[in-house]
Amino acid sequence: MTVRDALNSAMREELERDKDVIILGEEVAEYDGAYKMGFAGIAVGAAMAGLKPICEFMTFNFAMQAIDQIINSAAKSSYMSAGLVSVPIVFRGPNGCSAGVAAQHSQDYGAWYASCPGLKVLAPYSCEDCRGLLKSAIRDPDPVVHLESELLYGQSFDVSDEALSSDFLLPIGQAKVEREGKDVTLVSYSLGVGTCLAAAEELSKLGISAEVINLRSLRPMDEETIFQSVKKTHYLVTVENGWPVCGIGAEICARVMETDTFNYLDAPVLRVTGADIPMPYAQNLERASYPDTHNIVTTVKMVKNIQ
């Protein structure tokens, strides 16, 4: 099953299961204009009125035009009404780097949305992630931002019979250890998980056993899974395709430093991130602007002081 099929099947099953679930967004019907602010506002209002909208953005770069509806209306209404107003809405679409779409269409908004109280932020990697997390998001009573990778849409994954069940759900806020290891912890989300798994395979050839954690959820973040892994491996490298400043890796570093997990580190935490620049259009520069397997392997060797 491809990631695209996993997402479509999850939405189809939830539409059939609950008559209140609806889809709004681009490419749903005839094109009459890219009115992000309009349909996002309609979706938020529909959620307040009792429906359960799935608001689809062609790319989360376009969601910037609807940021007021997401950050102020959807995320804040429950707090400001003392819980009287519920906004059960899912904002979903491609996020992060893609191929050949340059600076305005390749941005990773994971850290942006994860910094906002009132939102739950998910970033799936595999088909299992996409089915289980999207279905949980649709059934959640609060606004959820579901960040997908366009570069993963066509990728195929093995899917268990359990994950194919129409009742399959994954808990929001729970990470997954994709690969167990004992020498270093690699933490990432979405597209970065695949890069970490490839790097772990390369590291194994060097005799380094890397544990790979798939965050799945950026807010709430499953810090306990990270802490337990670091206490076992004593080394931590975070990986993300977004910018380094105020990123997810920086947040993980802070949380490790603020707890007793810091005492278990044998070296400083290192981050592997996207370049701190707008995404270039030229293919060679684009490829150099987000992490690859070599970057991660080099960083692990650095943190473990291996020449």
C-alpha positions in Angstrom: 0.0 0.0 0.0 1.2 3.5 -0.8 1.0 6.4 1.6 -1.4 8.1 -0.7 -3.7 5.0 -0.6 -3.4 4.8 3.1 -4.6 8.4 3.5 -7.4 8.0 1.1 -8.6 4.8 2.6 -8.6 6.4 6.1 -10.7 9.3 5.0 -13.1 7.1 3.0 -13.7 4.9 6.0 -14.3 7.8 8.4 -16.7 9.5 5.9 -18.7 6.2 5.7 -18.5 5.8 9.5 -19.7 9.2 10.6 -22.1 11.4 8.6 -20.8 14.5 10.3 -17.3 14.1 8.6 -16.9 16.3 5.6 -14.0 17.4 3.3 -13.3 20.9 2.2 -10.4 22.2 0.2 -8.8 22.4 -3.2 -9.3 20.0 -6.0 -12.5 18.6 -4.4 -14.7 20.0 -7.3 -14.4 22.4 -10.2 -11.6 25.0 -9.8 -13.0 28.4 -9.0 -10.0 30.0 -7.3 -7.6 29.1 -4.5 -9.5 30.6 -1.6 -7.6 29.2 1.4 -8.8 31.9 3.9 -12.4 31.3 2.8 -12.6 27.6 2.9 -10.5 27.3 6.1 -12.9 29.8 7.7 -15.9 27.9 6.5 -14.4 24.6 7.8 -13.7 26.1 11.3 -17.3 27.5 11.4 -18.7 24.1 10.4 -16.7 22.4 13.2 -18.1 24.9 15.7 -21.6 24.1 14.4 -21.1 20.3 15.1 -19.6 18.9 11.9 -16.1 17.3 11.7 -14.4 18.9 8.7 -11.2 17.7 7.0 -9.7 20.9 5.6 -7.2 20.0 2.9 -4.5 22.4 1.7 -2.7 21.6 -1.6 0.4 22.5 0.4 0.8 23.9 3.9 2.8 26.8 2.4 -0.7 28.0 1.2 -2.0 27.6 4.7 -0.2 30.7 5.6 -3.0 32.6 3.9 -5.4 31.0 6.4 -3.2 31.3 9.5 -5.7 33.4 11.4 -8.4 30.8 11.1 -6.0 28.0 12.3 -4.1 29.8 15.0 -6.7 32.2 16.4 -10.1 30.7 15.6 -9.5 26.9 15.7 -6.8 26.7 18.3 -8.1 29.2 20.8 -11.9 28.8 20.8 -12.1 26.0 23.4 -9.8 27.9 25.8 -11.6 31.2 25.4 -15.0 29.6 25.9 -14.0 27.6 28.9 -14.6 24.4 26.9 -18.1 25.3 25.7 -17.0 25.6 22.0 -15.4 22.5 20.5 -13.6 22.7 17.2 -13.1 19.1 15.9 -11.3 19.8 12.7 -8.3 18.3 10.8 -6.1 20.5 8.7 -4.1 18.2 6.4 -1.8 18.4 3.3 1.8 18.2 2.1 4.4 19.8 4.3 8.2 20.3 4.0 10.6 19.7 1.1 9.3 18.6 -2.3 11.0 18.4 -5.7 11.6 21.4 -7.8 9.2 23.8 -6.2 11.7 26.2 -4.7 11.6 28.5 -1.7 7.9 29.3 -1.3 6.6 25.7 -1.6 9.2 23.6 0.3 8.9 24.9 3.9 8.5 22.7 7.0 5.9 24.1 9.3 6.2 21.4 12.0 7.9 23.6 14.6 5.5 26.6 13.7 2.3 24.7 14.5 3.8 22.7 17.4 4.6 25.9 19.2 0.9 26.8 19.4 -1.2 25.8 22.4 -4.6 24.4 21.4 -3.4 22.5 18.4 -2.3 18.9 18.1 0.3 18.4 15.5 1.0 15.0 13.7 3.7 14.1 11.2 3.3 10.5 10.0 5.9 8.5 8.1 4.5 5.1 7.1 1.2 3.8 5.8 0.4 2.5 9.3 1.1 6.0 10.7 -1.1 7.7 8.1 -4.1 5.4 8.6 -3.9 5.3 12.4 -3.1 8.9 13.0 -5.4 10.4 10.5 -8.4 8.4 11.8 -7.5 9.4 15.3 -7.3 13.0 14.2 -10.7 12.9 12.6 -12.3 11.5 15.7 -10.5 13.9 18.1 -12.6 16.7 19.6 -9.8 19.3 19.2 -8.2 20.8 16.1 -5.4 18.7 14.6 -2.7 19.7 12.1 -1.8 16.6 10.0 1.5 17.3 8.2 2.3 14.9 5.3 5.3 14.6 3.1 4.7 14.9 -0.6 7.8 12.8 -1.2 6.3 9.9 0.7 2.9 9.9 -1.1 4.1 7.3 -3.7 6.2 5.2 -1.4 4.9 1.7 -0.5 5.0 0.1 2.9 4.0 -3.3 4.2 0.7 -3.0 6.2 -0.5 -5.4 8.8 -4.0 -6.8 8.9 -4.5 -4.9 12.1 -3.7 -1.6 10.4 -6.1 -2.3 7.6 -9.0 -2.6 10.0 -11.5 0.2 9.8 -11.3 0.5 13.6 -7.5 0.9 13.6 -6.3 3.9 15.6 -3.0 5.1 16.8 -2.8 7.2 20.0 -1.9 10.8 19.5 1.2 11.7 21.4 2.9 8.3 21.3 6.2 7.8 19.4 7.3 4.5 17.9 10.8 2.9 18.1 11.2 1.9 14.4 14.6 0.2 15.0 16.1 -0.8 18.3 19.8 0.0 19.0 22.2 0.5 21.9 24.9 2.9 20.8 23.1 6.1 19.7 19.6 7.4 19.5 18.3 9.0 16.2 15.0 11.0 16.5 13.0 12.3 13.6 9.6 12.6 12.0 7.9 12.2 8.7 10.3 12.0 5.7 13.3 12.2 8.1 12.5 8.8 9.6 13.3 7.0 6.4 16.6 8.9 6.2 17.4 7.8 9.7 16.6 4.2 9.0 18.9 4.3 5.9 21.6 5.9 8.0 21.2 3.2 10.8 21.7 0.6 8.2 25.0 2.2 7.1 26.1 2.7 10.7 25.5 -1.0 11.4 28.3 -1.7 8.8 30.6 0.3 11.0 29.6 -1.6 14.1 27.3 1.1 15.5 23.9 0.1 16.6 21.5 3.0 16.2 18.0 3.3 17.7 15.6 5.1 15.5 12.6 6.9 17.0 9.6 8.0 14.8 8.0 10.9 16.8 4.7 10.6 14.9 3.3 13.4 17.1 5.0 16.8 17.4 2.5 18.2 19.9 2.0 16.5 22.3 5.5 15.1 22.0 6.4 11.7 23.5 9.4 12.9 25.4 9.5 9.8 27.7 10.3 7.5 24.8 13.2 9.8 23.9 14.4 9.9 27.5 14.4 6.2 27.9 16.3 5.6 24.7 18.9 8.2 25.6 19.4 6.7 29.1 20.2 3.4 27.2 22.4 4.7 24.4 23.9 7.8 26.1 24.1 9.6 22.7 21.4 11.6 20.8 21.2 13.0 17.3 18.0 14.7 16.1 17.1 14.9 12.4 14.6 17.2 10.7 14.2 18.7 7.2 13.1 22.1 8.7 15.3 25.0 9.6 17.6 24.8 12.7 16.5 27.9 14.5 13.7 27.2 17.0 13.2 23.8 15.4 11.9 20.4 16.7 15.5 19.3 17.4 16.1 22.4 19.5 13.0 21.7 21.5 14.2 18.1 22.1 17.6 19.4 23.2 15.9 21.7 25.7 13.7 19.0 27.2 16.7 16.6 27.6 18.7 19.3 29.2 15.9 20.3 31.6 15.5 16.7 33.0 17.7 14.1 34.6 18.2 12.6 31.1 20.9 15.2 30.7 23.1 13.3 33.2 23.0 10.2 31.0 24.6 11.9 28.0 28.2 11.1 27.2 28.4 13.9 24.6 26.4 17.0 23.6 23.3 16.4 21.6 23.8 17.2 17.9 21.2 18.3 15.4 21.0 17.4 11.7 18.7 19.9 10.0 17.7 21.6 6.7 20.0 24.4 5.7 19.2 27.8 7.2 18.2 29.3 3.8 15.2 29.5 1.6 15.0 26.4 -0.5 16.9 26.8 -3.8 15.4 25.9 -7.2 18.5 24.4 -8.8 18.4 20.6 -8.3 21.9 20.2 -6.9 21.5 23.0 -4.4 18.0 21.7 -3.4 19.4 18.3 -2.7 22.2 19.8 -0.5 19.6 21.8 1.5 18.1 19.0 3.5 19.6 16.0 5.4 20.8 12.9 3.7 22.2 9.6 5.0 25.8 10.9 4.7 25.0 13.9 6.9 23.6 11.6 9.7 26.4 9.1 9.6 29.0 11.9 9.7 27.2 13.5 12.7 26.9 10.2 14.6 30.7 9.6 14.1 31.3 13.1 15.3 29.2 12.7 18.5 30.8 9.4 19.3 34.3 10.8 18.5 35.0 8.3 15.7 37.5 9.3 13.1 
